[in-house]
């Protein structure tokens, strides 16, 4: 599990993409195969189910111990979902840093955090903008709506 120590800097908006370490969730399929999906940080790909969140999570196996956040494809916590799990406990000040799949980079519109995951730092796909949001966050008319290249979820 790669954790990075950039939550303080991202909250201040001082981190460039090139200085952010670690990548976990790799680009999987271009589109999810169901409405409910799940991903494990530092594990290749996502699993999806058209039936339930529990079914999608079961496909990840026993390492998916801690739900960190849920992505939503629409503003206001609606649409297709992706539950993101960590294998190193809930968020602390270091948190988890990873790159969403290509499909989610172009569709992420709102996020809910769980457990100790109270903040999320987002970087646009082009790496130009970095901003931290308190969770839950609906991205609406921001630069990050359907334009998220890197995610850092942490406790702040």
N, C-alpha and C positions, 0 to 999 in steps of 0.2 A: 504494500500500500504506500504510495507516494503521497506524502503530505508536504505542503510548502508553507513558508513563514511570511506570507505577504498580505495578511488581512489588514494590518495597520496601514500599510502603504496604499492598498487599493481603496480603503475607506477615505484616504486623503486624495485619491485620484492621481497618484504619482507614479504608477507602475506602467511601463511600456510592455507590450506583448512579448518582446524578446527577452525580458527579464523574468518572466513567469515560468517556473519549472513544472515538469510533470504533465503527463497526459494520460487519461484513463480510458474513458469510454470512446472507442474508436468508431468511425463511420461504419454503420451497418448497412442494411438495405435502404434504398432510397425512400421507400414508403413503408409504414408499419403494416403488418398483416392483420391487425385487429384494432379495436378501439382502445383497449387497455394494454399497456406495454410496461416492461420493467427492465432495468439495466443495473449491473453491478459495476461500481467504479473499479478500474484496473482489470476489467474482463472484456474481451472482445464481444461486441454486438449487443443486441437487445432481444428479448423474447416478447411476443405479443399474443393476446387472446381476444377473441370477439365476445367471450363469455364473462370473464371477471378478472379483477386485479389479482386475486388469490391464485388463479390458474397461471397467469403470467409470471408471478413471483415464484411459484413452485418449479418452473422450468429453470430458474437460476441456480437452484440447489441450496445446500446448507450454508454457503458463504454469504448469502444475502441476509445478514442478520439485522441490520439497522437501516430503516428507511430514513433517508436524509431529506428528500424533497420530492415533490411531484411537479412535473412540467405539464402545462396545458397548451393546446394549440390555439385556443381562442382567449381573448381578454375576459376578465371576470371569472376565471377558473372554470372554463367550459371547454368542450371539444374533446379531441383525442388526448389521452394522458400517457405519461411515462413516469413511473415511480423509479427513483434513483436510490440505490442501496449502497451502503459502505460496508467493508469487511473489517474495519478497525474502530468500531464504536461510533457513537454520535459525534457531532461536531464539537470541536474545542476552538481555541483562538487560531490554531493553524488551519484547521478545516481540511477540505478536499478540493482539489483543483483538477479539472478535466475538460476535454473538448467534446461537445455533444456530437451526435451523428449528423451527417449532412442534412438529413430530413429535418431534424430538430433545429439546426442552426437557422433554417429558413422559415420556421413555423412557431418557435417558442414565443408565447404571448403573455403567459402568467405563470407564477410559481408559488407553491406553498412549501414551507419548511416544517420539519418535525424534530422532536427531541430538542437537542441543543442547537439546532441549525436555525439561527435567528436573523442572519444576514446573508446576502448573496452579492458577490462582485461579478459584474458582467463586462465582457470586452466585445466590441462589435467584430463582425467577420473580417473587416479590413484591418483590425487592430488599432484603429485611430482613437476610439473612445473607450474609457474605462470608468465605471461608476458602481457604487455600492448601494443596495436597496435593503431596507428592513423587510423581513418576510412576514406575511405573504405580500407579494408584489404583483400588480397587474400592469404590464408594460405599455399598454395603450398606444398613445401617440409619441412615445419616446424613440430615440435612435436605436434601441435594443429590440423593439418589437419586430419579430421575424428577421432578426439580424444579430444573432449571438454566436460569436466564434469561440468563446472560452467562458467557463463558469468556475467560480470559486465560492463554495458555500462554507460558512464558518459561524462560530458563536462570538458575538460582539457585545 
